[in-house]
Amino acid sequence: MTSSSPPVVASPIQSRPTSPRPPSSIGSARHPPPPRSPSSPRPRRRSSRQRVSLIAGRVSILPIEPSSPPALLPQSLRRSNSSGSFLSVAESTRPPSPNPDSQREPFLAGLSISDFIIEGEIGRGAYGLVKRARQVRADGSTGPPLVIKQVIKSRILADCWKKHPQHGTTPIEIYVMSAISNTSYVLPPKRPWDPSRLSSTPKALEPLSKSSSEDSWVEGKVVKGHPNICPLLDFFEDNHFYYLVLPSTAPEQRENEPPPPSDLFDLVESFPQGLPATAIRSYLGQIADALCFLHLQSIGPEILRGERYHGKEQDVWAFGVVAYVLLVGECPFMTAEETQEGLQSPFANASIALDERCGEGKERDDEEADGGSALGDAAVLVRACLRVDVSSRPTFESILQCRFLAGRGGWGMDDQ
């Protein structure tokens, strides 16, 4: 994201439970936990090594599992170095490479991977690799830091191609990212959640909280693409890979200092009891703003991964899971049964943990001068997004109007 941690956002965790357990069966075998001292730390529900992995940077580097109805939240999503495809072991279904003798416009400037210096690997998944790089200029100097995503051609499925008006048949990810990057967007007034509103930022949050003022945010200015969605700078191919060239938003490591967090996984690890509410407001506001834009363009994150789009409500559920993890520091649901129950029962483990962070007299904690960022309003937002009834979840247009993000005048705990 240009104004903070990169969007779009985290891989959606799909869940479409349709029939929660009958109320008579809820709570019969569960009891509230014994009271604890307010100063005592909340016990973890599982080992910190089994944590939810959130890729909130602009590049997803985890293997992606195919959707299957009903898709249930796994016990933990971890970083992985998988080199095997979950979807297909068939030989490549890619179309032929562009013919250099054809009249069609060539793939962006005819670059090759040899035009870049690879500085290190960020990660790898079932469909490719992600690397840090710099482009070598004609005079031998190097350009600014970049991210190169290498998509393995042999892993691209037959229904994951689309004909581009300029570049012929390309992977759908390139097609969609190119379309988004060239969509005109009129900058609104600075959002209430913009990180520049904060007079000071904890050191651990600085790398992912760059102020939008650095990027000349001018109300009414027409830009290409959404400020919180990673633009596609360039792409090219060889016999084995498609290469997507993306901007790098992660800061470089300072001398004699540990590596800064580069995505939300690292950040959550740094705050095992949850991030500060003011920082959560900044991240969730940008993610929701980007997803609202995508929904208005009839684009969902699943499409970027070549999967079938199952509905905007699933994105809202995934957003709620991300919000919960940022608040509580762990994944809300451990089993299929817990996922189907959601947060309906006050005795559900996830509901108890959320209340311990945002309730018990702490509802107004972290409230900002404009009325936003209060923990109680954060809990209301999470519960709304994680409703088991799909039709009762808010849209992202409505989410942007909640009090936790928008401030005074938005919907929140005072409306309950």
Long-range contacts (C-beta under 8 A, 24 or more apart in sequence): 1-58, 1-227, 1-228, 1-229, 1-230, 1-249, 1-286, 1-290, 2-210, 2-212, 2-215, 2-227, 2-228, 2-249, 3-194, 3-195, 3-196, 3-210, 3-211, 3-212, 3-215, 3-217, 3-227, 3-228, 3-286, 4-195, 4-208, 4-209, 4-210, 4-212, 4-228, 4-282, 4-283, 4-286, 5-56, 5-57, 5-208, 5-209, 5-249, 5-263, 5-264, 5-283, 5-286, 6-56, 6-57, 6-58, 6-228, 6-230, 6-249, 7-56, 7-58, 7-228, 7-229, 7-230, 7-286, 7-287, 7-290, 8-58, 8-228, 8-229, 8-230, 8-287, 8-290, 8-291, 8-294, 8-301, 8-304, 9-56, 9-287, 9-290, 9-291, 9-301, 9-322, 10-54, 10-55, 10-56, 10-60, 10-264, 10-287, 10-318, 10-322, 11-55, 11-60, 11-62, 11-64, 11-301, 11-305, 11-318, 12-300, 12-301, 12-302, 12-314, 12-315, 12-317, 12-318, 13-73, 13-77, 13-317, 13-318, 13-321, 14-67, 14-71, 14-302, 14-310, 14-314, 14-317, 14-318, 15-70, 15-71, 15-72, 15-73, 15-314, 15-317, 15-333, 15-339, 16-69, 16-70, 16-71, 16-310, 16-311, 16-313, 16-314, 16-317, 16-390, 17-70, 17-72, 17-339, 17-340, 17-342, 17-388, 18-70, 18-388, 18-390, 19-340, 20-340, 20-341, 20-342, 20-344, 20-388, 21-337, 21-340, 21-341, 26-341, 26-344, 26-345, 26-347, 27-345, 27-346, 27-347, 30-345, 30-347, 30-348, 31-347, 32-346, 32-347, 32-352, 33-352, 38-360, 41-273, 42-273, 42-353, 42-356, 42-357, 44-272, 44-330, 45-330, 45-334, 45-349, 45-353, 46-75, 46-76, 46-330, 46-334, 48-269, 48-272, 50-75, 50-76, 50-78, 51-76, 51-78, 51-265, 51-268, 51-269, 51-330, 51-331, 52-76, 52-77, 52-268, 52-321, 52-325, 52-330, 52-331, 53-77, 53-78, 53-79, 53-265, 54-263, 54-264, 54-265, 54-268, 54-322, 54-325, 55-263, 55-264, 55-265, 56-208, 56-263, 56-264, 56-283, 56-287, 56-322, 57-249, 57-250, 57-262, 57-263, 57-264, 58-147, 58-229, 58-230, 58-246, 58-247, 58-249, 59-122, 59-130, 59-147, 59-149, 59-230, 59-246, 60-125, 60-305, 61-122, 61-123, 61-124, 61-125, 61-130, 62-123, 62-125, 63-125, 63-126, 63-127, 64-125, 64-126, 64-127, 64-305, 64-307, 66-307, 67-302, 67-307, 67-308, 67-310, 72-336, 72-339, 73-321, 73-331, 73-332, 73-333, 73-339, 75-331, 75-334, 75-335, 76-331, 77-331, 79-123, 79-265, 80-125, 81-123, 81-124, 82-124, 82-125, 82-126, 83-124, 83-126, 84-126, 85-126, 85-127, 85-155, 86-126, 87-126, 87-155, 87-157, 88-155, 88-157, 91-154, 92-153, 92-154, 92-156, 93-156, 93-157, 93-158, 93-161, 94-153, 94-154, 94-156, 94-161, 95-161, 95-168, 95-169, 97-237, 97-239, 98-167, 98-168, 98-237, 104-166, 104-167, 104-168, 105-166, 105-167, 107-167, 107-235, 107-236, 107-237, 108-167, 108-234, 108-235, 108-236, 109-234, 109-236, 110-236, 111-234, 111-236, 111-243, 111-245, 112-236, 112-238, 113-148, 113-238, 113-241, 113-243, 116-146, 116-148, 117-142, 118-148, 119-145, 122-147, 122-262, 126-155, 127-151, 127-152, 127-155, 127-156, 128-152, 128-155, 128-241, 132-248, 144-248, 145-248, 145-250, 145-252, 146-233, 146-245, 146-246, 146-247, 146-248, 147-245, 147-246, 147-247, 147-248, 148-243, 148-244, 148-245, 148-246, 149-243, 149-244, 149-246, 150-241, 150-242, 150-243, 151-241, 151-242, 151-243, 151-244, 152-240, 152-241, 153-237, 153-239, 153-240, 153-241, 153-242, 154-240, 156-242, 156-306, 157-306, 159-306, 160-306, 170-235, 170-242, 171-242, 171-306, 172-303, 172-304, 172-306, 173-244, 173-304, 173-305, 173-306, 174-232, 174-235, 174-242, 174-244, 176-299, 176-303, 176-304, 177-230, 177-231, 177-232, 177-244, 177-304, 178-232, 178-235, 180-225, 180-226, 180-229, 180-231, 180-232, 180-294, 180-297, 180-299, 181-224, 181-225, 181-231, 181-232, 182-224, 182-225, 183-224, 183-225, 183-226, 183-297, 184-222, 184-223, 184-224, 185-222, 185-223, 185-224, 185-225, 185-226, 185-227, 185-293, 186-220, 186-221, 186-222, 187-217, 187-218, 187-219, 187-220, 187-221, 187-222, 187-223, 187-227, 188-219, 189-219, 190-217, 190-219, 191-285, 191-286, 191-289, 192-285, 192-370, 192-372, 192-405, 192-406, 192-407, 193-281, 193-282, 193-284, 193-285, 193-286, 193-372, 193-405, 194-282, 194-285, 195-282, 197-368, 198-278, 198-282, 201-279, 202-276, 202-279, 204-261, 204-267, 204-270, 204-271, 205-267, 205-275, 205-276, 205-279, 206-251, 206-260, 207-250, 207-251, 207-260, 207-261, 207-262, 208-261, 208-263, 208-264, 208-267, 208-283, 209-279, 209-282, 210-249, 226-289, 226-290, 226-293, 228-286, 228-287, 228-289, 228-290, 228-293, 229-290, 229-293, 229-294, 264-322, 264-325, 264-326, 268-325, 268-326, 268-329, 271-329, 272-329, 273-328, 273-329, 273-357, 274-326, 274-327, 274-328, 274-329, 274-357, 275-326, 275-327, 276-366, 277-327, 277-365, 277-366, 277-373, 277-374, 277-375, 277-378, 278-366, 278-368, 278-373, 280-323, 280-326, 280-327, 280-373, 280-378, 281-368, 281-372, 281-373, 281-378, 281-404, 281-405, 283-326, 284-319, 284-322, 284-323, 284-326, 284-381, 284-404, 284-405, 285-400, 285-405, 287-319, 287-322, 288-319, 288-396, 288-399, 288-400, 288-405, 289-400, 291-315, 291-319, 291-396, 292-395, 292-396, 292-397, 292-399, 292-400, 295-395, 295-396, 311-390, 312-395, 312-396, 313-390, 313-391, 313-393, 315-396, 316-385, 316-393, 316-394, 316-395, 316-396, 316-399, 317-385, 317-386, 317-393, 319-385, 319-396, 319-399, 320-381, 320-382, 320-384, 320-385, 320-386, 320-393, 321-386, 323-378, 323-381, 323-382, 323-385, 324-350, 324-354, 324-382, 324-386, 327-354, 327-357, 327-358, 327-375, 327-378, 327-379, 327-382, 328-353, 328-354, 328-357, 332-386, 340-388, 341-388, 342-386, 342-387, 342-388, 343-382, 343-383, 343-386, 344-388, 354-379, 354-382, 354-383, 355-379, 363-413, 368-407, 370-407, 370-408, 371-403, 371-407, 371-408, 371-409, 371-410, 372-403, 372-404, 372-405, 372-406, 372-407, 372-408, 372-410, 373-404, 374-403, 374-404, 374-412, 374-413, 376-412, 376-413, 377-402, 377-403, 377-404, 377-410, 377-412, 377-413, 378-404, 379-413, 380-404, 380-411, 380-412, 380-413, 380-415, 380-416, 381-405, 381-412
